[in-house]
Amino acid sequence: MTIPEIEKAAEDLRASPLVLVCRTPQGRVKAMSLQKCVETGSSFLYVAVDELDALLDRAINGTA
């Protein structure tokens, strides 16, 4: 992939709905929307960007 192709693919992924990884009040770690995280009283941990991580790993490191 060329750099412009990588940037376009990353931009497309970032435009998809935001998925957060949050800890519920019961202590479970779950992927959920921003709204669900707030509604359930969960604590934000990090943004789930698995697809973006995989894209960059393939493009930069040449992994499958």
C-alpha positions as protocol buffer text, in pm:
chain_id: "A"
residue {
  index: 1
  type: MET
  ca { x: 0 y: 0 z: 0 }
}
residue {
  index: 2
  type: THR
  ca { x: 113 y: 352 z: -67 }
}
residue {
  index: 3
  type: ILE
  ca { x: 113 y: 615 z: 207 }
}
residue {
  index: 4
  type: PRO
  ca { x: -192 y: 794 z: 59 }
}
residue {
  index: 5
  type: GLU
  ca { x: -377 y: 459 z: 46 }
}
residue {
  index: 6
  type: ILE
  ca { x: -288 y: 388 z: 410 }
}
residue {
  index: 7
  type: GLU
  ca { x: -401 y: 737 z: 513 }
}
residue {
  index: 8
  type: LYS
  ca { x: -731 y: 697 z: 325 }
}
residue {
  index: 9
  type: ALA
  ca { x: -798 y: 356 z: 479 }
}
residue {
  index: 10
  type: ALA
  ca { x: -719 y: 492 z: 827 }
}
residue {
  index: 11
  type: GLU
  ca { x: -948 y: 790 z: 765 }
}
residue {
  index: 12
  type: ASP
  ca { x: -1229 y: 556 z: 659 }
}
residue {
  index: 13
  type: LEU
  ca { x: -1187 y: 350 z: 978 }
}
residue {
  index: 14
  type: ARG
  ca { x: -1187 y: 660 z: 1198 }
}
residue {
  index: 15
  type: ALA
  ca { x: -1515 y: 769 z: 1039 }
}
residue {
  index: 16
  type: SER
  ca { x: -1686 y: 452 z: 1166 }
}
residue {
  index: 17
  type: PRO
  ca { x: -1880 y: 462 z: 1495 }
}
residue {
  index: 18
  type: LEU
  ca { x: -1666 y: 509 z: 1804 }
}
residue {
  index: 19
  type: VAL
  ca { x: -1621 y: 197 z: 2015 }
}
residue {
  index: 20
  type: LEU
  ca { x: -1492 y: 232 z: 2370 }
}
residue {
  index: 21
  type: VAL
  ca { x: -1364 y: -27 z: 2610 }
}
residue {
  index: 22
  type: CYS
  ca { x: -1516 y: 43 z: 2950 }
}
residue {
  index: 23
  type: ARG
  ca { x: -1532 y: -122 z: 3292 }
}
residue {
  index: 24
  type: THR
  ca { x: -1887 y: -176 z: 3411 }
}
residue {
  index: 25
  type: PRO
  ca { x: -1987 y: -109 z: 3772 }
}
residue {
  index: 26
  type: GLN
  ca { x: -1981 y: -489 z: 3815 }
}
residue {
  index: 27
  type: GLY
  ca { x: -1614 y: -494 z: 3712 }
}
residue {
  index: 28
  type: ARG
  ca { x: -1654 y: -644 z: 3364 }
}
residue {
  index: 29
  type: VAL
  ca { x: -1449 y: -499 z: 3079 }
}
residue {
  index: 30
  type: LYS
  ca { x: -1667 y: -455 z: 2769 }
}
residue {
  index: 31
  type: ALA
  ca { x: -1660 y: -285 z: 2431 }
}
residue {
  index: 32
  type: MET
  ca { x: -1953 y: -44 z: 2397 }
}
residue {
  index: 33
  type: SER
  ca { x: -2068 y: 281 z: 2248 }
}
residue {
  index: 34
  type: LEU
  ca { x: -2005 y: 612 z: 2421 }
}
residue {
  index: 35
  type: GLN
  ca { x: -2374 y: 639 z: 2503 }
}
residue {
  index: 36
  type: LYS
  ca { x: -2384 y: 290 z: 2658 }
}
residue {
  index: 37
  type: CYS
  ca { x: -2070 y: 359 z: 2861 }
}
residue {
  index: 38
  type: VAL
  ca { x: -2227 y: 671 z: 3012 }
}
residue {
  index: 39
  type: GLU
  ca { x: -2575 y: 520 z: 3055 }
}
residue {
  index: 40
  type: THR
  ca { x: -2444 y: 217 z: 3243 }
}
residue {
  index: 41
  type: GLY
  ca { x: -2221 y: 422 z: 3472 }
}
residue {
  index: 42
  type: SER
  ca { x: -1917 y: 245 z: 3336 }
}
residue {
  index: 43
  type: SER
  ca { x: -1564 y: 384 z: 3350 }
}
residue {
  index: 44
  type: PHE
  ca { x: -1384 y: 465 z: 3025 }
}
residue {
  index: 45
  type: LEU
  ca { x: -1062 y: 267 z: 2975 }
}
residue {
  index: 46
  type: TYR
  ca { x: -957 y: 323 z: 2612 }
}
residue {
  index: 47
  type: VAL
  ca { x: -1078 y: 353 z: 2254 }
}
residue {
  index: 48
  type: ALA
  ca { x: -1103 y: 19 z: 2076 }
}
residue {
  index: 49
  type: VAL
  ca { x: -914 y: 57 z: 1748 }
}
residue {
  index: 50
  type: ASP
  ca { x: -847 y: -305 z: 1655 }
}
residue {
  index: 51
  type: GLU
  ca { x: -911 y: -254 z: 1285 }
}
residue {
  index: 52
  type: LEU
  ca { x: -684 y: 52 z: 1272 }
}
residue {
  index: 53
  type: ASP
  ca { x: -411 y: -131 z: 1465 }
}
residue {
  index: 54
  type: ALA
  ca { x: -434 y: -423 z: 1223 }
}
residue {
  index: 55
  type: LEU
  ca { x: -428 y: -194 z: 917 }
}
residue {
  index: 56
  type: LEU
  ca { x: -115 y: -14 z: 1034 }
}
residue {
  index: 57
  type: ASP
  ca { x: 56 y: -338 z: 1139 }
}
residue {
  index: 58
  type: ARG
  ca { x: -3 y: -486 z: 793 }
}
residue {
  index: 59
  type: ALA
  ca { x: 94 y: -169 z: 606 }
}
residue {
  index: 60
  type: ILE
  ca { x: 400 y: -71 z: 806 }
}
residue {
  index: 61
  type: ASN
  ca { x: 530 y: -400 z: 942 }
}
residue {
  index: 62
  type: GLY
  ca { x: 419 y: -619 z: 651 }
}
residue {
  index: 63
  type: THR
  ca { x: 240 y: -868 z: 875 }
}
residue {
  index: 64
  type: ALA
  ca { x: -65 y: -1065 z: 768 }
}
